C-alpha cells in the first residue's frame, strides 16, 4: 500500500472519507472502480486517486454511487454525522 506523498487538496470534502472507508472494507482502488462501473459510473484510476486526494471534484451521481458502495449515508460521506 502506497503512502500519500502530497497534502490533500481542497476540491472536495469526501475524498479522504472515501479512501478511509474503502480501506476499512478491504477494497482496492481497482475493486472500487469495478463496482462503480457496474453502477454506470465511468471513472479511471487516475480520477479515483484525484478524488481520494481531494484534487478533483465529485459529481452528484458519483457521490450517490460512493455512498451506496461504501455503505455510508450521504451525511456520513460529507461529514455531517
C-alpha positions in Angstrom: 0.0 0.0 0.0 1.4 3.4 -1.0 1.5 6.3 1.4 0.1 9.6 0.1 3.0 11.9 -0.6 1.1 15.1 -1.3 -1.1 17.0 1.0 -4.9 16.7 0.5 -6.4 19.2 -1.9 -9.5 21.3 -1.4 -11.7 20.3 -4.4 -14.0 18.1 -2.4 -14.8 17.2 1.2 -15.4 13.5 0.7 -12.2 12.1 -0.8 -10.4 11.3 2.4 -13.6 9.6 3.8 -13.9 7.6 0.6 -10.3 6.4 0.8 -10.6 5.6 4.5 -13.8 3.6 4.1 -12.5 1.8 1.0 -9.5 0.6 3.0 -11.7 -0.4 6.0 -13.7 -2.6 3.7 -10.5 -4.1 2.2 -11.3 -2.8 -1.3 -8.5 -1.9 -3.7 -9.0 1.1 -6.0 -9.5 -1.5 -8.8 -12.3 -3.2 -6.8 -14.0 0.1 -6.2 -13.7 1.1 -9.8 -15.3 -2.2 -10.9 -18.2 -1.6 -8.6 -18.6 2.0 -9.9 -18.6 0.7 -13.4 -21.4 -1.7 -12.6 -23.4 1.3 -11.5 -22.6 3.0 -14.8 -20.1 5.4 -13.3 -17.1 5.7 -15.7 -14.0 6.6 -13.7 -10.4 5.6 -14.2 -7.7 5.0 -11.6 -6.3 8.5 -12.0 -9.7 10.1 -11.5 -10.3 8.0 -8.3 -6.8 8.9 -7.0 -7.6 12.6 -7.6 -10.9 12.2 -5.8 -9.3 10.5 -2.8 -6.6 13.1 -2.8 -9.3 15.8 -2.9 -7.8 17.2 -6.1 -10.9 16.6 -8.3 -14.5 17.4 -7.6 -17.2 14.7 -7.3 -20.5 14.8 -9.2 -23.8 14.1 -7.5 -24.1 10.8 -9.4 -20.6 9.7 -8.2 -21.4 10.8 -4.6 -24.6 8.6 -4.6 -22.7 5.7 -6.0 -19.8 6.0 -3.5 -22.4 6.2 -0.7 -24.1 3.0 -1.8 -21.0 1.0 -2.5 -19.3 2.1 0.7 -22.5 1.6 2.8 -22.4 5.2 4.1 -25.2 7.7 4.2 -24.7 10.9 2.2 -24.5 12.7 5.5 -21.7 10.4 6.7 -19.9 10.8 3.5 -19.9 14.6 3.6 -19.1 14.7 7.4 -22.4 15.8 8.8 -22.7 12.7 11.0 
